[in-house]
Amino acid sequence: MSTHTLYSKDPGDPTWQVPATGSARFTWEYDDGRDRLLALYQKGKDKQWDGARRIDWDLEVDPYDPLGTPDEALTLYGTRHWGKLTEKDKGELRRHYASWQFSQFLHGEQGAMICAARIVESVPDMDAKFYSATQTMDEARHAEIYGRFLHEKVGMLYPINDSLQGLLGDTLRDSRWDMPYLGMQVLIEGLALAAFGMIRDSTDKPLPKQILAYVMQDEARHVAFGRMALRDHYKQLTDAELREREEFVIEGCHLMRDRLRGVEVLENFGVSTKEAEEYSEQSEFLHLFRKLLFSRIVPCVKDIGLWGERLQKAYVDMGVFEMGDSNLDLLMTQDEEIAERLDRERFAAEEAGRVAEVTDAIAEGGA
């Protein structure tokens, strides 16, 4: 079935073409490399996995409650529209929200795949090219998985959000080799990690929990890669060059914050754009959600050396400045541990099931 038949509204042209600028860089130094980046490259090779096998796709998913979303988390909750919704309408609303969220994840992962490929092309160091090649494969796997979940389990997709598309376009059109790192590894990946984590930790549905936990295990390496590469590079930049990148971060953070309103969903339920925006701004759950989504971005930006006065003020105005003190290394370690624990629990349960089957078969044979 063509994906276009599943979109909630026509996404427009089937291909989005972004004119690329900048140089492809070859290096003839094959031996020299940063030990920590080469170690991350080795880890990237060791941790490759097959989404068709590691994830249990036989698990049932209710398309009208794919994530177990509580009423209070839906933006229409408590508004004049809520009382008019039937239980069937509320199920449809949950389906649309899950479709919208996972569609943005899907489009973001395709963007990450393209950005990782651009890094392979443009970054001057071989160790970074090596790691980016493993990340390109990771992002392809993530896009495959999110696409399969939406096609087979939800049965609906949403077009890419304008703000996400704007940030991706700005990232890819910039000729400076470090900008795909900054736009993708720090901003888009950082925000996605926080969003993945909030759903992973709150859903009681096993299939989306598996998907998010395993994707996050990969993403923890990607953010570490961006931090290493940019921290080294930004130490060499002038104050003016650092300010340019801080301006990009400020604009990108505003775009990403605006991306999170889900106005498109409410418009599909007959709510005007103006009213949908007002409901989004009034939603206490969405306020908390938007704030927590910056928990990965702010400490990363601070860590790589972009912490000028204007950028700090922007984070104060957004109410997320204090997140600069979050322990990124601890968060990433927890992401890896959660995925590994989920594997152990799943495989232990499967082994117990196989033992029970053998025991039953022996008992029947002796009867």
VEXDREN-2710 file (C-alpha; in Angstrom, 1 decimal):
% VEXDREN-2710
k/r/px/py/pz
1/MET/0.0/0.0/0.0
2/SER/1.4/3.4/-0.9
3/THR/2.2/5.6/2.1
4/HIS/0.4/8.5/0.4
5/THR/-3.0/6.8/0.9
6/LEU/-2.4/6.8/4.7
7/TYR/-1.6/10.5/5.2
8/SER/-4.2/12.5/7.2
9/LYS/-3.9/15.2/4.5
10/ASP/-2.1/15.5/1.2
11/PRO/1.6/16.0/2.0
12/GLY/2.2/17.7/-1.4
13/ASP/5.0/16.8/-3.8
14/PRO/6.3/13.3/-3.1
15/THR/9.9/14.5/-3.0
16/TRP/11.3/17.5/-1.1
17/GLN/14.4/18.7/-2.8
18/VAL/16.8/20.8/-0.7
19/PRO/19.7/22.4/-2.6
20/ALA/22.9/21.4/-0.9
21/THR/26.0/23.6/-0.7
22/GLY/29.5/23.0/0.7
23/SER/32.4/20.7/-0.2
24/ALA/33.0/17.0/-0.1
25/ARG/36.2/16.5/1.8
26/PHE/38.7/13.7/1.3
27/THR/41.6/13.0/3.7
28/TRP/44.6/11.0/3.0
29/GLU/45.3/10.4/6.7
30/TYR/44.0/6.9/7.5
31/ASP/45.9/6.0/10.7
32/ASP/45.6/9.0/12.9
33/GLY/42.4/9.4/14.9
34/ARG/41.0/10.4/18.3
35/ASP/40.9/7.4/20.5
36/ARG/37.5/8.3/22.1
37/LEU/35.9/8.7/18.6
38/LEU/37.4/5.5/17.3
39/ALA/36.1/3.7/20.5
40/LEU/32.6/5.1/19.7
41/TYR/33.0/3.9/16.1
42/GLN/33.8/0.4/17.4
43/LYS/30.8/0.6/19.7
44/GLY/28.6/1.7/16.8
45/LYS/29.7/-1.4/14.8
46/ASP/29.3/-3.8/17.8
47/LYS/25.8/-2.4/18.6
48/GLN/24.2/-2.9/15.1
49/TRP/20.9/-4.7/15.3
50/ASP/18.0/-5.8/13.0
51/GLY/14.7/-4.1/13.6
52/ALA/12.8/-7.0/12.0
53/ARG/14.2/-9.4/14.5
54/ARG/14.9/-7.6/17.8
55/ILE/11.5/-6.1/18.0
56/ASP/8.4/-8.3/18.6
57/TRP/6.2/-7.2/15.7
58/ASP/3.6/-9.9/16.7
59/LEU/2.5/-7.8/19.6
60/GLU/-1.0/-6.4/19.2
61/VAL/-1.5/-2.6/19.1
62/ASP/-4.9/-0.9/19.5
63/PRO/-4.8/1.8/16.9
64/TYR/-7.2/3.9/18.9
65/ASP/-5.0/3.8/22.0
66/PRO/-1.5/3.0/20.7
67/LEU/0.4/4.6/23.6
68/GLY/-2.1/4.4/26.5
69/THR/-2.5/8.2/26.5
70/PRO/-4.5/9.5/29.5
71/ASP/-7.3/12.0/28.9
72/GLU/-5.4/14.7/30.7
73/ALA/-2.6/14.6/28.1
74/LEU/-5.0/15.4/25.2
75/THR/-5.0/19.1/24.4
76/LEU/-8.8/19.2/24.0
77/TYR/-9.3/17.9/27.6
78/GLY/-11.2/20.4/29.7
79/THR/-12.2/22.6/26.7
80/ARG/-15.7/23.2/25.4
81/HIS/-15.1/20.6/22.7
82/TRP/-14.3/17.7/25.1
83/GLY/-17.9/17.1/26.3
84/LYS/-19.0/16.8/22.7
85/LEU/-16.7/13.9/22.0
86/THR/-18.0/10.3/22.1
87/GLU/-15.7/7.5/23.3
88/LYS/-15.2/6.6/19.6
89/ASP/-14.1/10.3/19.0
90/LYS/-11.7/10.1/21.9
91/GLY/-10.2/6.9/20.4
92/GLU/-9.8/8.6/17.1
93/LEU/-8.2/11.6/18.7
94/ARG/-5.6/9.3/20.4
95/ARG/-4.9/7.6/17.1
96/HIS/-4.3/11.0/15.4
97/TYR/-2.0/12.2/18.2
98/ALA/0.1/9.0/18.1
99/SER/0.2/9.2/14.3
100/TRP/1.3/12.8/14.5
101/GLN/4.0/12.2/17.1
102/PHE/5.5/9.1/15.4
103/SER/5.2/10.7/11.9
104/GLN/7.4/13.5/13.1
105/PHE/9.8/10.9/14.6
106/LEU/9.8/9.2/11.2
107/HIS/10.5/12.3/9.2
108/GLY/13.1/13.4/11.7
109/GLU/14.9/10.0/11.4
110/GLN/15.0/10.4/7.6
111/GLY/16.5/13.9/8.1
112/ALA/19.0/12.4/10.5
113/MET/20.0/9.8/8.0
114/ILE/20.6/12.4/5.3
115/CYS/22.5/14.7/7.8
116/ALA/24.7/11.7/8.9
117/ALA/25.5/11.0/5.2
118/ARG/26.3/14.7/4.7
119/ILE/28.7/14.5/7.7
120/VAL/30.5/11.5/6.0
121/GLU/30.8/13.6/2.9
122/SER/31.9/16.9/4.5
123/VAL/33.7/16.4/7.8
124/PRO/37.5/16.6/7.4
125/ASP/38.6/13.9/9.8
126/MET/38.5/10.1/9.0
127/ASP/37.5/9.1/12.5
128/ALA/34.4/11.2/12.2
129/LYS/33.7/9.8/8.8
130/PHE/33.9/6.3/10.2
131/TYR/31.5/6.9/13.0
132/SER/29.0/8.9/10.8
133/ALA/28.8/5.9/8.4
134/THR/27.6/3.7/11.3
135/GLN/25.1/6.4/12.3
136/THR/23.7/6.6/8.8
137/MET/22.9/2.9/9.1
138/ASP/21.3/3.5/12.5
139/GLU/19.1/6.2/11.2
140/ALA/18.0/4.1/8.3
141/ARG/16.9/1.4/10.8
142/HIS/15.0/3.9/12.9
143/ALA/13.1/5.2/9.8
144/GLU/12.3/1.7/8.8
145/ILE/11.0/0.9/12.3
146/TYR/8.9/4.0/12.7
147/GLY/7.5/3.6/9.2
148/ARG/6.5/0.0/9.9
149/PHE/4.8/0.9/13.2
150/LEU/2.8/3.6/11.4
151/HIS/1.9/1.5/8.4
152/GLU/1.1/-1.8/10.2
153/LYS/-0.1/-0.7/13.7
154/VAL/-1.6/2.8/13.5
155/GLY/-2.6/2.9/9.8
156/MET/-2.2/6.7/9.5
157/LEU/0.6/9.2/8.9
158/TYR/0.9/13.0/9.1
159/PRO/3.0/15.2/6.8
160/ILE/6.2/16.7/8.2
161/ASN/5.6/19.7/10.5
162/ASP/6.5/23.1/9.1
163/SER/8.9/23.9/11.9
164/LEU/10.8/20.6/11.7
165/GLN/11.0/21.0/7.9
166/GLY/12.3/24.5/8.4
167/LEU/15.1/23.5/10.7
168/LEU/16.0/20.5/8.5
169/GLY/16.2/22.8/5.5
170/ASP/18.3/25.4/7.3
171/THR/20.7/22.6/8.5
172/LEU/21.1/21.0/5.1
173/ARG/21.5/24.3/3.2
174/ASP/24.3/25.6/5.3
175/SER/27.8/25.1/3.7
176/ARG/29.7/24.9/7.0
177/TRP/30.6/21.3/7.8
178/ASP/29.7/21.6/11.5
179/MET/26.1/22.7/10.9
180/PRO/24.6/19.2/10.3
181/TYR/26.2/18.3/13.7
182/LEU/24.7/21.3/15.4
183/GLY/21.3/21.2/13.7
184/MET/20.8/17.4/13.8
185/GLN/23.0/15.9/16.5
186/VAL/22.3/18.6/19.1
187/LEU/19.0/20.2/18.4
188/ILE/16.8/17.7/16.5
189/GLU/18.3/14.5/18.1
190/GLY/18.4/16.1/21.5
191/LEU/14.8/17.1/21.4
192/ALA/13.8/13.7/19.9
193/LEU/15.6/11.8/22.7
194/ALA/13.7/13.7/25.4
195/ALA/10.4/13.1/23.6
196/PHE/11.2/9.4/23.1
197/GLY/12.1/9.1/26.7
198/MET/9.0/10.7/28.0
199/ILE/6.8/8.3/26.0
200/ARG/9.0/5.3/26.7
201/ASP/8.8/5.9/30.5
202/SER/5.0/6.6/30.5
203/THR/3.5/4.1/28.1
204/ASP/2.3/0.7/29.3
205/LYS/2.1/-0.6/25.7
206/PRO/5.0/-3.1/25.1
207/LEU/5.6/-2.6/21.3
208/PRO/6.1/1.2/21.4
209/LYS/8.2/0.8/24.6
210/GLN/10.5/-1.6/22.8
211/ILE/10.8/0.6/19.7
212/LEU/11.6/3.7/21.7
213/ALA/14.0/2.0/24.1
214/TYR/16.1/0.4/21.3
215/VAL/16.1/3.6/19.2
216/MET/17.3/5.6/22.3
217/GLN/20.1/3.1/22.9
218/ASP/21.5/4.2/19.4
219/GLU/20.7/7.8/19.9
220/ALA/22.8/8.0/23.1
221/ARG/25.9/7.3/20.9
222/HIS/24.9/9.9/18.3
223/VAL/24.6/12.7/20.8
224/ALA/27.9/11.7/22.3
225/PHE/29.5/11.8/18.9
226/GLY/28.1/15.3/18.2
227/ARG/29.4/16.5/21.6
228/MET/32.9/15.2/21.0
229/ALA/33.3/16.6/17.5
230/LEU/31.8/20.0/18.2
231/ARG/33.5/20.5/21.5
232/ASP/36.9/20.0/19.8
233/HIS/36.0/22.3/16.8
234/TYR/34.4/25.1/18.8
235/LYS/37.5/25.6/20.9
236/GLN/39.1/26.9/17.7
237/LEU/36.4/29.4/16.6
238/THR/36.4/33.1/17.0
239/ASP/33.9/34.9/19.2
240/ALA/32.1/36.1/16.0
241/GLU/31.9/32.5/14.7
242/LEU/30.6/31.2/18.0
243/ARG/27.9/34.0/18.1
244/GLU/26.7/32.9/14.6
245/ARG/26.2/29.4/15.8
246/GLU/24.5/30.6/19.0
247/GLU/22.0/32.5/16.9
248/PHE/21.3/29.4/14.9
249/VAL/20.7/27.5/18.2
250/ILE/18.3/30.2/19.5
251/GLU/16.3/30.2/16.3
252/GLY/16.3/26.4/16.1
253/CYS/15.1/26.1/19.7
254/HIS/12.2/28.5/19.0
255/LEU/11.3/26.5/15.9
256/MET/11.4/23.2/17.9
257/ARG/9.3/24.6/20.7
258/ASP/6.7/25.8/18.3
259/ARG/6.8/22.4/16.6
260/LEU/5.3/20.7/19.6
261/ARG/1.8/22.1/19.7
262/GLY/0.2/19.5/17.5
263/VAL/-2.2/22.1/16.0
264/GLU/-2.5/19.9/12.9
265/VAL/-4.3/17.3/14.9
266/LEU/-6.9/19.6/16.3
267/GLU/-7.5/21.1/12.9
268/ASN/-8.5/17.7/11.7
269/PHE/-11.2/17.7/14.4
270/GLY/-12.8/20.9/13.2
271/VAL/-11.0/23.2/15.6
272/SER/-9.8/26.5/14.0
273/THR/-6.1/27.2/13.9
274/LYS/-6.4/30.2/16.2
275/GLU/-8.4/28.2/18.8
276/ALA/-6.1/25.2/18.5
277/GLU/-3.1/27.4/19.2
278/GLU/-4.8/28.9/22.2
279/TYR/-5.7/25.5/23.6
280/SER/-2.1/24.4/23.1
281/GLU/-0.7/27.4/25.0
282/GLN/-3.2/26.8/27.8
283/SER/-2.5/23.1/28.3
284/GLU/-0.6/22.5/31.5
285/PHE/0.5/19.0/30.3
286/LEU/1.9/20.5/27.1
287/HIS/3.7/23.2/29.0
288/LEU/5.4/20.6/31.1
289/PHE/6.1/18.4/28.1
290/ARG/7.7/21.3/26.1
291/LYS/9.9/22.3/29.0
292/LEU/11.1/18.7/29.7
293/LEU/11.9/18.3/26.0
294/PHE/14.8/20.7/26.4
295/SER/16.4/18.5/29.1
296/ARG/18.8/17.0/26.5
297/ILE/19.5/20.1/24.4
298/VAL/20.5/22.7/27.0
299/PRO/23.2/20.8/28.8
300/CYS/24.6/19.7/25.4
301/VAL/24.8/23.2/24.1
302/LYS/26.5/24.3/27.2
303/ASP/28.9/21.3/27.1
304/ILE/30.1/22.1/23.5
305/GLY/31.0/25.7/24.4
306/LEU/28.0/27.7/23.1
307/TRP/27.0/29.5/26.2
308/GLY/27.1/33.2/25.4
309/GLU/25.0/35.8/27.2
310/ARG/22.4/36.1/24.5
311/LEU/21.9/32.3/24.4
312/GLN/21.6/32.1/28.2
313/LYS/19.0/34.8/28.1
314/ALA/17.0/33.0/25.5
315/TYR/17.0/29.9/27.7
316/VAL/15.9/32.0/30.7
317/ASP/13.0/33.4/28.7
318/MET/12.0/29.8/27.7
319/GLY/12.2/28.7/31.3
320/VAL/14.7/26.0/30.7
321/PHE/18.0/27.6/31.7
322/GLU/18.4/25.5/34.9
323/MET/18.5/22.4/32.7
324/GLY/22.1/23.3/31.7
325/ASP/23.2/21.6/34.8
326/SER/21.7/18.2/33.9
327/ASN/24.0/15.2/33.8
328/LEU/24.0/14.2/30.1
329/ASP/26.4/11.2/30.7
330/LEU/24.1/9.8/33.3
331/LEU/21.0/10.2/31.1
332/MET/22.8/8.4/28.2
333/THR/23.9/5.6/30.5
334/GLN/20.4/5.1/31.7
335/ASP/19.1/5.0/28.1
336/GLU/21.5/2.1/27.4
337/GLU/20.7/0.3/30.6
338/ILE/16.9/0.5/30.0
339/ALA/17.3/-1.1/26.6
340/GLU/19.6/-3.9/27.9
341/ARG/17.2/-4.6/30.8
342/LEU/14.3/-4.8/28.4
343/ASP/16.2/-7.4/26.4
344/ARG/17.0/-9.4/29.5
345/GLU/13.4/-9.4/30.7
346/ARG/12.0/-10.3/27.2
347/PHE/14.4/-13.1/26.6
348/ALA/14.0/-14.5/30.1
349/ALA/10.2/-14.6/29.6
350/GLU/10.7/-16.3/26.2
351/GLU/13.0/-18.9/27.7
352/ALA/10.6/-19.6/30.5
353/GLY/7.9/-20.1/27.9
354/ARG/10.0/-22.6/26.0
355/VAL/10.8/-24.5/29.1
356/ALA/7.1/-24.7/30.0
357/GLU/6.3/-26.0/26.5
358/VAL/8.9/-28.7/26.8
359/THR/7.7/-29.7/30.2
360/ASP/4.1/-29.9/29.0
361/ALA/5.2/-32.0/26.0
362/ILE/7.1/-34.4/28.2
363/ALA/4.1/-34.7/30.6
364/GLU/1.7/-35.4/27.7
365/GLY/4.0/-38.0/26.3
366/GLY/4.2/-39.9/29.6
367/ALA/0.5/-39.9/30.1
END
